[in-house]
Amino acid sequence: MTTDLTSTITPDFYSILSQTAVAYQEGSKPPKPDVVVNALLQAEKYGKQQRLNCPFDSLMGKWRLCFVTGTKKIRKRGGIVFVKGFYMPKFASVHISFSSSTEQVLDRGEIGNQLQLGSILLKLTGPAKYLDNKNLLVFDFTQMQISLFARVVYNRQIRSGKTQILDFDNQPIAKLPFFAFFLLTEDFIAARGRGGGLAIWIKANPN
């Protein structure tokens, strides 16, 4: 199956997640957090059962974080449980972006993660690798940039920079952060992170 999942997703959860994305974008009343979490879990289960394919090139562009859940470990039960999900406040703009590799390698690219808080912009970038058969994106942040009033005041490599990039392909997946995508449409995407949390991003308006 391809990126256009709207024709294959059952209405019970797709309509909720679509409403979530639209409400956040327009500023209208969104579904309750527990309803969204349940819809995300249904979407994830459906994606695994149907073996949905989310191509890497369909992730290209910029996406704004809309909704996220946290998790906490329960030692006695040997697992994790969700901390109540919440919508990202509009005053803190968090975006994730994906771009293709300059070497034109199909499953390679760059990831960017940025936080805009007033006049301050913090941006992290680094290499990314996509595993199509698992809809899994592994990545590593190697560059940090800080801007104040649109002026770059800090731009340096972090955690060994170039050395880290060269060693990226040799790192086992278990040691790298990742996103396991289970829903991808033209307007929003959803994934589970390495820590177990779930998140929804909506397509950002072009600048």
N, C-alpha and C positions, 0 to 999 in steps of 0.2 A: 504494500500500500504506500501511497505517496504522501506528500505534505498536506494536501487538501483533505483534511479529516472531517470536514463538516458534513459530508454525505454519509459517513460511516459511523459517526458518534451518536449514541442514543441520546434523545432529548433530556432524559432525567438529570444528567450531570452537565452536558454541554451547554444547555440553556442557562444554567446557573452560572457557569464560568464565563460565558459570553456576557451575561448581565453584569457580572462583577467587573469585567474589563470596561464595558460601556459606562457603567455608573462612576467608576473611578476617573475615567477620561472626562466625563461631562460634569462631574460634581454632584450627581444625583444620589439618592439613597441606595446603597449597595446591599446585597444579601448579608445576613448575619455571619460572623466569622466561622461558627461551628458548622453552618450549612456549606460554606465554601470549602472547609477542610474535608468534609464528607464527600463533596463532589470531586475534589482532587484525588482522594483515595479511590473512588470509583473509576475515575479516568485513568489512573495509573494501572489499576487491575485490568481494565478493558484493553489498554495498550499492550500489556503483556500477553493477554489471552489471544489477541488478534495479531500479535507480532507486527505492530505498526512500525513503519519505517519513517524516520524523521531525517531527511537528507541534510548534510552539513551546510550546503549552499543556501538552504532555506532559512538558516539562522542569521545570515548576513544582515548587517545593519545595526541599529541602535534600539534598545528596548528599556522601558522604564519599569523599575520594580514597583509592583502594585500591592501585592499581598504576600505575607511570609509567615511561616510557623517556626517555632523553636522546638527543641526536644530536650529531654533530660533522661539520664540513664537510671534505671531501677535495678540496683545491684541484686536484690533478693530475687527478683523475677527474671534476671538475666536478659533484660531487653531495654527498650526505650519507649517512652510515651510522649505524646505531643503536648507541648505547652500551647496554650490558646493562641490561635492565629490572630494576626492583626493587619490592618491596612497601613501602608506607609504614609506618614503625615506629608501633606503637600509642601510644607516649608522645607523639607529635606528631600531633595531630588536625587534619587539613586538610579543610575543607568548601567546597563551592561551592553557591550558592543562586540561584534564579531566581524573580522575581515579575513579575506583569503590570503594565503601565503604568496610572497613575491616570487617564490620559486615555482608557483603554479602546481604545487602538490595538492591533490584533491582533498586529502584528509588533514591538511596542515593549515594553520592560520594564526591569527593573533586575537587575543581577548583583551578587552579593556573594561575596567570597573571604576566608576567615578561617583563621587558624592559632592553635590552642590549645596552649600549652606550659606545663603546670603551671597556675599561677594567672594567667598572662599570656595575654591574648587580643588578637590583632591582626586587625582587620577592614577590608577595602577594599570600597567600593561605587561604583557608577556606572551610567550608561545602557547599554542593550543593544538591539541591533536584529537581528531574525532574518530570514534570506532563505530562505523555504520551499523554493524551487525548487533550492536548493543545500545545504539542511540546514546552513547556515552562520550562526553567531552571532558578530557583531562587537560589541565593547564597549570601554569606556574607564573606568578607575578615577579618580574625582574626589574621593572623600571617604575619609579615614583616621580610624579610631577605635581607641584602645588602652585596654584595661581591665585592672585589677589587682585580683584577688580580687572580681570581678564589679562593681567600681566603675570608671566611666569616668574616666580621667585625662587623656585627650587626644582631641579630636574636632574636626577641622578639614578644610577643603577643601585639596586638593593640585593642583598643576599648573593654576592659574588657575580651579579650581572651577567656578562658574556659567558663566563664559565658555566653558570647555571643553565643558560640557553643551550650551550653545546652538549651539556650532560642530560638535557631534558628527555631525549629519546631513549636514554639508557635507564631512566628511572622506572621502577615498577609502579604500576597503577595504584597499588595499595598505599604508596607513599606520597601520591599527588592528590591535590584537591580535584574534585570532578562534579559535573552535573549529569544526572541521568534523565534525559528528556523523555516525556511520555505523551506530550500534547504539543502540537505545533500548528498554528493557523496563521493566516495573514495578519491578524490583529493582536494575537497574544500567544504566549508560549508558557509551558509549565514544566517543572523539573524537580527532582529530589537531589539534594546535595549530599556530599560525603558524610556530613554529620547527621543525616536523617531528616532534616527539615524539608518542607515543601515550599515552593514559591511560584508566583505568577508574575510575568512581565508583560506589559502592553507595548505595542509598536509606538515608538516615539515619533512625534511629528518632525519632519525634516526642517533643519534650520534655514 
